Amino acid sequence: MDPLADLQDHIPNQSIYHSADFITRFVHAFAVSFLFIVVSELGDKTFFIAAILAMRRPRMIVFLGSIFALGLMHTFSVLVGMSAKLIPRYLTQTIASVLLLVFGGKMVYDGCRMKEGCEQEEFEEVKQEVSKGETGEDEAENGGNRITNGRIFLRRWISPVFLQAFTLTFLAEWGDRSQLTTIVLAAREEPFGITMGGILGHSICTGLAVLGGKFLSEKISTRTVTIIGGIVFIGFALYSFIYRNS
């Protein structure tokens, strides 16, 4: 019996096994990330920012600026989560499950305390913030300071609308619930699946905001979406606890 022949027969089987295992982990991570981003971002501040800007500016440029900021932030969050894999797996799984349980509980609590129609109030608040930002930019341009000179330089190469959408979205997303959730998920799931699923989720939410954000803000109940999102978070956290201990 030739040991080398046995080894050669074994290698393809191992390769197929690892490929199938990767696909399973990728699909699971992709689906989880997509679902979590959608329930987190629908009716969120970044959703309203894209909707308001698209009412005044070219929709495609607003979409590109917003999704570039969201994609950059999402990828950064995945990298941060991947660094947590240096910690023992059982510990990261426990921490991730606890955090998801906390996030979910807070979402359900906040959703129950919301009043029906609160999405219109938030829409108007974000609209005022965007208007103030535009007014501040106009005043800065009239002042002719160094910052303005830098902006003028950037605007020679990049669309001002793109810069506005990117900046407002990036600042709104920093420290947001979806960013923290992405870090938690990347610490326990397949990172490439988390990245791709999250970017697709962001793209769909931003696309909906750009195409019909004002209409959707009147039809979508932020209270309902928040409560459902919280239940999803709690359900996944409990599933993680059971799966880890099984």
C-alpha positions as CSV (number, residue, x, y, z in Angstrom):
1,M,0.0,0.0,0.0
2,D,1.5,3.4,-1.1
3,P,1.2,6.1,1.6
4,L,1.8,8.8,-1.0
5,A,-1.1,7.6,-3.1
6,D,-3.4,7.6,0.0
7,L,-2.3,11.2,0.8
8,Q,-3.0,12.3,-2.8
9,D,-6.5,10.8,-2.6
10,H,-7.1,12.5,0.7
11,I,-6.0,16.0,-0.3
12,P,-8.9,16.7,-2.8
13,N,-11.5,15.5,-0.3
14,Q,-10.0,17.9,2.3
15,S,-10.1,20.7,-0.3
16,I,-13.7,20.1,-1.1
17,Y,-14.5,19.9,2.6
18,H,-12.9,23.3,3.3
19,S,-14.5,24.9,0.3
20,A,-17.9,23.7,1.4
21,D,-17.3,24.9,4.9
22,F,-16.2,28.3,3.7
23,I,-19.3,28.6,1.5
24,T,-21.6,27.7,4.4
25,R,-19.9,30.2,6.7
26,F,-19.9,32.9,4.0
27,V,-23.6,32.5,3.3
28,H,-24.5,32.5,7.0
29,A,-22.4,35.6,7.6
30,F,-23.8,37.3,4.5
31,A,-27.4,36.7,5.4
32,V,-26.9,37.8,9.1
33,S,-25.1,41.0,8.1
34,F,-27.6,41.9,5.5
35,L,-30.6,41.4,7.8
36,F,-29.0,43.3,10.7
37,I,-28.0,46.2,8.5
38,V,-31.5,46.5,7.0
39,V,-33.3,46.5,10.3
40,S,-30.8,48.9,11.7
41,E,-30.7,51.4,8.8
42,L,-34.3,51.7,7.6
43,G,-35.6,54.9,9.1
44,D,-32.1,55.7,10.6
45,K,-30.5,59.1,10.5
46,T,-28.3,58.2,7.5
47,F,-31.5,57.1,5.7
48,F,-33.1,60.5,6.3
49,I,-29.9,62.3,5.3
50,A,-29.8,60.5,1.9
51,A,-33.5,61.1,1.4
52,I,-33.3,64.9,2.1
53,L,-30.2,65.4,0.0
54,A,-31.8,63.5,-2.9
55,M,-34.8,65.9,-2.8
56,R,-32.4,68.8,-3.6
57,R,-29.4,67.3,-5.4
58,P,-28.8,64.7,-8.2
59,R,-29.9,61.4,-6.8
60,M,-27.1,59.3,-8.3
61,I,-24.3,61.5,-6.8
62,V,-26.0,61.5,-3.4
63,F,-26.3,57.7,-3.5
64,L,-22.6,57.4,-4.5
65,G,-21.4,59.8,-1.8
66,S,-23.6,58.1,0.9
67,I,-22.7,54.5,0.0
68,F,-19.0,55.3,-0.3
69,A,-19.1,56.6,3.3
70,L,-21.2,53.7,4.6
71,G,-19.0,51.1,2.7
72,L,-15.8,52.7,4.1
73,M,-17.2,52.7,7.7
74,H,-18.6,49.2,7.4
75,T,-15.2,47.8,6.1
76,F,-13.4,49.6,8.9
77,S,-15.7,48.1,11.4
78,V,-15.1,44.6,10.0
79,L,-11.4,45.1,10.3
80,V,-11.8,46.2,14.0
81,G,-14.0,43.1,14.6
82,M,-11.4,40.8,13.0
83,S,-8.7,42.0,15.4
84,A,-10.9,40.6,18.2
85,K,-10.3,37.1,16.8
86,L,-6.9,37.2,18.6
87,I,-9.0,36.7,21.7
88,P,-10.1,33.0,22.5
89,R,-13.1,32.1,20.3
90,Y,-15.4,31.1,23.2
91,L,-14.8,34.5,24.9
92,T,-15.5,36.5,21.7
93,Q,-18.7,34.5,21.1
94,T,-19.9,35.1,24.7
95,I,-19.1,38.8,24.5
96,A,-20.7,39.1,21.1
97,S,-23.9,37.3,22.2
98,V,-24.2,39.5,25.3
99,L,-23.8,42.7,23.3
100,L,-26.4,41.6,20.8
101,L,-28.7,40.8,23.6
102,V,-28.1,44.3,25.1
103,F,-28.5,46.0,21.7
104,G,-31.8,44.1,21.1
105,G,-33.2,44.9,24.5
106,K,-32.4,48.6,24.1
107,M,-34.0,48.6,20.7
108,V,-37.2,47.0,22.0
109,Y,-37.2,49.4,24.9
110,D,-36.7,52.5,22.8
111,G,-39.3,51.3,20.2
112,C,-41.9,50.8,22.9
113,R,-41.3,54.4,24.2
114,M,-41.5,55.9,20.7
115,K,-44.7,57.7,19.7
116,E,-46.4,56.9,16.4
117,G,-45.4,59.4,13.8
118,C,-42.0,60.1,15.4
119,E,-40.3,59.4,12.1
120,Q,-41.7,62.7,10.8
121,E,-40.2,64.6,13.7
122,E,-36.8,63.0,13.1
123,F,-37.1,63.7,9.4
124,E,-37.7,67.4,10.1
125,E,-34.8,67.4,12.6
126,V,-32.4,65.9,10.1
127,K,-33.7,68.3,7.5
128,Q,-32.8,71.3,9.7
129,E,-29.4,69.9,10.4
130,V,-28.7,69.5,6.7
131,S,-29.9,73.1,6.1
132,K,-27.7,74.4,8.8
133,G,-24.7,72.6,7.4
134,E,-25.4,74.1,4.0
135,T,-25.7,77.6,5.5
136,G,-22.4,77.1,7.4
137,E,-20.7,76.2,4.2
138,D,-22.0,79.3,2.5
139,E,-20.7,81.5,5.3
140,A,-17.3,79.8,5.3
141,E,-17.0,80.4,1.6
142,N,-17.7,84.1,2.1
143,G,-15.1,84.2,4.8
144,G,-12.4,83.0,2.5
145,N,-10.4,81.1,5.2
146,R,-7.9,78.2,4.8
147,I,-10.6,75.6,5.2
148,T,-12.6,77.1,2.4
149,N,-9.5,77.1,0.2
150,G,-9.1,73.4,0.9
151,R,-12.7,72.8,0.0
152,I,-12.4,74.8,-3.2
153,F,-9.3,72.6,-4.1
154,L,-11.3,69.4,-3.4
155,R,-14.3,70.7,-5.4
156,R,-12.1,71.1,-8.5
157,W,-11.7,67.3,-8.5
158,I,-14.7,66.0,-6.6
159,S,-18.4,66.9,-6.9
160,P,-19.5,69.2,-4.0
161,V,-22.7,67.1,-3.7
162,F,-20.6,63.9,-3.4
163,L,-18.5,65.5,-0.7
164,Q,-21.6,66.8,1.2
165,A,-23.3,63.4,1.1
166,F,-20.1,61.6,2.1
167,T,-19.3,63.9,5.0
168,L,-22.8,64.0,6.5
169,T,-23.2,60.3,6.2
170,F,-19.8,59.5,7.6
171,L,-20.3,61.7,10.6
172,A,-23.8,60.3,11.3
173,E,-22.6,56.7,11.0
174,W,-19.6,57.1,13.4
175,G,-20.5,55.3,16.6
176,D,-23.9,54.3,15.3
177,R,-25.6,51.1,16.3
178,S,-25.0,49.4,13.0
179,Q,-21.3,50.1,13.2
180,L,-21.1,48.5,16.7
181,T,-23.2,45.6,15.5
182,T,-20.8,45.1,12.5
183,I,-17.8,45.0,14.9
184,V,-19.6,42.4,17.0
185,L,-20.5,40.2,14.0
186,A,-17.1,40.4,12.4
187,A,-15.6,39.1,15.7
188,R,-17.5,35.8,15.4
189,E,-18.6,35.4,11.7
190,E,-16.8,35.0,8.4
191,P,-15.5,38.5,7.7
192,F,-15.9,38.6,3.9
193,G,-19.5,37.5,4.2
194,I,-20.1,40.2,6.8
195,T,-18.6,42.8,4.5
196,M,-20.5,41.9,1.4
197,G,-23.8,41.4,3.2
198,G,-23.5,44.7,5.0
199,I,-22.6,46.7,1.9
200,L,-25.6,45.2,0.0
201,G,-27.9,46.0,2.9
202,H,-26.5,49.6,3.0
203,S,-26.9,49.9,-0.8
204,I,-30.6,48.8,-0.7
205,C,-31.5,51.1,2.2
206,T,-29.7,54.1,0.7
207,G,-31.2,53.3,-2.7
208,L,-34.7,53.3,-1.2
209,A,-34.0,56.6,0.6
210,V,-32.7,58.3,-2.5
211,L,-35.5,57.0,-4.7
212,G,-38.4,57.7,-2.4
213,G,-37.2,58.6,1.1
214,K,-39.9,61.3,1.7
215,F,-42.7,58.9,0.7
216,L,-41.2,56.0,2.7
217,S,-40.7,58.1,5.8
218,E,-44.5,58.7,5.8
219,K,-45.3,55.0,5.3
220,I,-42.6,53.2,7.4
221,S,-43.2,53.1,11.1
222,T,-39.8,53.7,12.8
223,R,-41.4,52.4,16.0
224,T,-42.4,49.1,14.4
225,V,-39.0,48.7,12.5
226,T,-37.1,49.4,15.8
227,I,-39.1,46.8,17.8
228,I,-38.8,44.2,15.1
229,G,-35.1,44.9,14.8
230,G,-34.7,44.5,18.5
231,I,-36.5,41.1,18.4
232,V,-34.2,40.0,15.6
233,F,-31.1,41.0,17.7
234,I,-32.4,39.2,20.8
235,G,-33.3,36.1,18.8
236,F,-29.9,35.8,17.2
237,A,-28.2,36.4,20.6
238,L,-30.3,33.5,22.2
239,Y,-29.6,31.3,19.2
240,S,-25.9,32.0,19.6
241,F,-26.0,31.1,23.3
242,I,-27.8,27.8,22.5
243,Y,-25.7,26.9,19.5
244,R,-22.4,27.6,21.4
245,N,-23.5,25.4,24.3
246,S,-24.9,22.6,22.2
